[in-house]
């Protein structure tokens, strides 16, 4: 895809690759239902477009974090047979709006359970929900004692149709971490207290931990979007968890200049040129969600006549611009208007994240709104 006259940067989202990742993950546990986590605007890729593509592929269950995300997604996915879960549960006073929009909260506290039950009684109809129980994350979820109280006294759940019980893994990206087995065992024991309910344990990395973690509903998130769900400590198992590339971020060269030895580049004058250097300025910066932590550390790729050439970021990432050392390229290969790959297109998301001292989740979710987003799918063609 070429740049139009007004484009500064383009974010390509390959919906076919995303659907392929979803199908691959679901195929690892064919007895389970594969849902999709599309919180944080589908990890920066666009929840409405991603949701529609996955729904068309057969996904019927989605997870978001906030009520506002759920209401927006319901506008994009009005089919009443598509279930949208709110991981944070209902906010106090906002329960009626969620019920009216056919949204299904994940209840994590006795107060949320009581409020959802009270609304069901006022409406005179049963309301769907899921139950979140903590097994070691110590973040959201009922405690063991609270879960026991709910399981032993049906009055707590008056008017509520529970779809499943879930918990969240704390260390699934590290397959050998002992907390994985501890949480799996705790969840198996928990399910015995709710014998007629389905269970949901596995996030993206949890799917790769094997059948003991699959249960009835899978909740993949980051792996859908092309990032590797396993930590580098997973060794050879990490290569097996590599996903199809979904995101390709391209900036555009605005200017190329010759910089002599001893001169500096960018804010702070911290990057000192050691020999005559060609510096290309690209129209992407931290205001676009391109991490400032990649200053002097990150890489880009430019397609030249000799193939794809990796070039380093020279100097600081600023609000709207980055500068690259393009001395390794012929001048004809890096003129104004030349596309530059910053994520995807040979720049691995997880590798770039590691250079920034963070994780792929953060690089994706902070992708800015100034990019022109292009959604590619063989079934619908390209859409901006």
N, C-alpha and C positions, 0 to 999 in steps of 0.2 A: 504494500500500500504506500503510495507516494504522498508527500505532504502537499496540502493545498496552500494557497498564498497566505491564508490567515493562520495556519497551524504553527504553533511553537513546539508542541510535543504531542505524541499520539500514544494512547494506551490500547494495545490490541488484546482482546480477550477471546480466546479460542473456545467456543462453547462445545464444539465436538470433542475436544480434548477433555474438557471438564466432565462431560457426560461419560466419556470413556473411563475416566478415573472413578466416577461413581459406580459404574457397572463393574469395574475390576474389584473395587472394595466390597461390593455386595456379593460378588462371586466367590469371595473368600469365606463367606458364611451363608451358603445358599438356603439354609433353613431359617434365616433371620430376615427381617425387613430392613432394608437400607434406607435410612432417612438422610437428611442433609442439613448441616448447620450453616445458616446464611446470615448470622449476626454480623454487626459492624459492616452493613451494606455488602454482604457476601465477601467479607475480608477485603473490601476495597474495590471489588470488581463489578458491583451493581446487583443488588438483591432482586430487583424486579426482573431483569433480563436473565439472570442465573436461575431464578425460581421458575420462570416460564420454560426454560430449556430443560430443566430437570423434571418438571411436571410432565412435559411432552414425552420425556424418556420413560416415565412411569413412576417417578417419585411422588409419594402421596403424604409425606410427613416431613415437616420443616421445623427447625429450631431457630429462634432469635433470642436476644437477650432482654430487650426492653419492650414495653407495651407499644411505644411509638413505632418501633420497627415492625411489630406484628400488625398494627393497623395499616401501615403502608404496604406491607406484603400482601395483606388480604385484598387490598385494592387491585394488586397485580394478579392475584390468584383467587378469584371469587368463587371458584368451584367449592360447594359445601362439603364435598368428599375429600378435599385437601385439608389436612390438619396442620395448624400452625401453633406451636408450643412456645410459651414465653418462659425462658429459663429463670428469670428473676421473680416470676410469679406476679400476681396483681398488686398494684400499689393501693394503699389505703384510700378508699373513696372512688377508685377507678374500676371496681369490679363489674358494675353494670354495663359499662361501655364495652368491656371485653366480651361479656356474654352476648351482647347485642350484635357484635361483629363475628360471632362464631369462632372465638379464639379460645385456646386451651392452655391455662396456666400450669406451670410446674410449681406445686406447693411445697415450700421449704420450712415453714414455721407453723406452730400451732395457731398463731393469729391469722395467718393466711387461710388455713383450713377452716377456721371458725367463720371468717368473713365470707368465704366462698359457699359454705354450707348455709349461712344465713341468707345469702342472696338467692340460692336455689329455693329455699322455703318461701321467700317473698314472691318469687316469680311463679311458684307452683309447678316447677319442672326440674328435672335432674340436670345437673351441669357436669360436663366432662372436665377431667383434670388428670395430672400425673403427680406422683409423689417423689420428692427428692430426699434421700437419707444419706447423711454423711458417714463415710467409712474410713476416714483418715486424712482427707484434704483439710478439714477444719476451716471451711469457708462457708458455703451454703449447705443447707440440708438439715433435716431433723436429727437430733442426737439419737443414740441408741435407746435411751429411756423414753424419749418422745415418740419414737417409732413404735416401741412396744405398747405404749399407752393407746396409740391409734389402732394398732392391730388387735388389741384385746377389748376395746370398747367401740362397737359399731356406731354408737351415737355420734362420735366425732365426725363421721363421714356421711351423716344424714343428707340426702339430696345430691351427693357427689358420685359420679360414675368414674372410678379410677381406671385409667387405661393401662398404666404400667407403673412400676416403681424403678427408680434410677439412682445411680450414684456416679461420682466422677473420679477418674483415676488421677493421682497426683504425679506419678513418675513413669507413665507408660512409654515415654520416649526413651527411657533407659530400660531395656528389656530385662536386665539382670537385677534391677533394684528390688530388694526384699519387700518393699511396701506394695508392689504389684500383687504378689501372692497373698499378702495379708489382706488387702482390700478385696481380692477375688473371693477369699474364704469368708470374709465378713459379709459380703453381698450374697453369697450362696446361703448362708445362715439366715440372713434377713429375708430372703425370698420364701423361706419356709414359714415365716410368720404371715405372709401374704400369698398363700398357696395358689390362689386362682388368678393372680396377676402376672402379666408379662414382666420381663425384666430388661433393663437397658444399662449396660456397663461400658461398652467399648467406644471410645473416641477414635480418631484416626489411627494413632499409634497402637491403641488397645486392640484394634482389629488384627494387627500383626503379631499379637501375643498368643494367639491360638484359640481353639474352641472353648476353653474354660472361660474365656472373656467375652464370647460373642453373645450369648443369651438370645433374646428375641428381637431386639431393636438396636441397630448400629447407628452411631451418631458421628459420622465423619465430618470434619471441618477442614483443617488446613490442607490435608492431602487432596481434597477435591480441586484445590486451586494450584496444584503443581508443586508445592513445597514438600520436602521429605519429612515425614512425621517422626522419624527416629533420629536420636542424637548421634553425633559422630562416634561416640563411645560404643555404639552398637556394632561397629566393625563391618564384617561382610554382610550381616543382616541388613545394614543400612542400604547397601547397593540394591538388595532385593526389594526395598520399599520405595525406590525411585518412581516418581509419578510422571505422567505426561505433562509437558509444559503448557500452561494455560495463559500466562501473562507475558506480554512482550512490550516493554516500555521503550519508546524511541524519542530522543530529543533531536534537535536540528542545529547544525552549526550555523552560528550567526556571523562569525568573523574568525580569520586566522591571521596571526601576526608573528613576526620574527622577534625573538627576545635574545639579547646578547648575554654572554657570560657575565655573572655578577649582578644582573638585574633581578628584580623580584616580581612575583605574580600574586595578585589577589590581596584581600584584606590582611592586615597585620604584617605584611611583607615577610611572612614566615617561610615562603617557598623561594629559595634562592637558586637561580639557574646556574648550573656548573659548566655549561658549554652552550654554544649557539643552539637555540631550541625553537621549534614551531609550536605555538600555543593556539589551540582552537577553543573558542568560547561557545558554549551550548546553552540553549534557552530552557534550562531546568534548574530549580534550586530548592531550598528547604521549604519555601512557601508552597511548592508542589508536592511536598511530602518526601522529597529525596533527602535522606538523612545527612545532616551536617557532620555527623560522626564519620562519614566517608571521606572527609577532607584529607587529602594526601594519602589515602589508603585504598579507596575503591578503584574499580576499573570500568572501562567501557570497551565496546567492540565496534570497529568501523570496517565495513566491507570494502576492501581494495582490490586491485587487479591481481594481486598475489594471494587473495583469499581474505578471510576474516582476521583482522589484526587487533590484538588486545593492546589498549593504551591506558596509561595511568591517569588518575585525577591529579592535577597539579595545583597545589594551593587549596584554599578553603572553599567549601561549598557555601555560596552566598544565597540571598533570598530568592533570586530569580535566575541565577547563572552558575555554571560550573566551568572550569577550565581544564583542558586535557593536553597532555604532551603528545603531539602527533608527529614527532620527528621521524618516526619509523615508517611513515607513509609518504608516498609520492604526493606532490602538491595537487595533482589532478584528482586524487582520491579523497581529499578533505577540503573541499571548497564550501563557501556559504551555501546552505541548503542541503548539505550531505546529512543523511540520517545517521544517528549514533545509538547503538543499543546500550541501555543502562540496566535493565532487568530482562531476563530472557534473551532469546536470540544469541545464545552462547554465554551469557552472563547468568550463572546459576544463582537463583534467589538466596539459597542457603549460604552459598559461598560469599556473596555480597553482604549478607547479614552478618556473617562471622567477622568480616573485615570492619564492619561498623560496631562490633561488640554487642550485637543484639541477635534477634532471631527472625526468621522469615515472616512470622506472624506480624511483627511490628512494621517491617518494610511494606507488606501488602496493605495492612489496615490504615496506614497513614498516606496512601496514594491520594493525591489532591484532586480537586474538582476542575482545575484548569486544563487538564488533558482532554483532547478529543478522544472519546472512547469509541472503538470500532469493534463490534461483535461479529465474529465470523462463525458461520455454521453452514455445512454443505446443504442443509435442508432449506435454509432461508436466504442464503447468500450473505453479503456484507451489509451491516446496518450501523450507521453512526449514531 
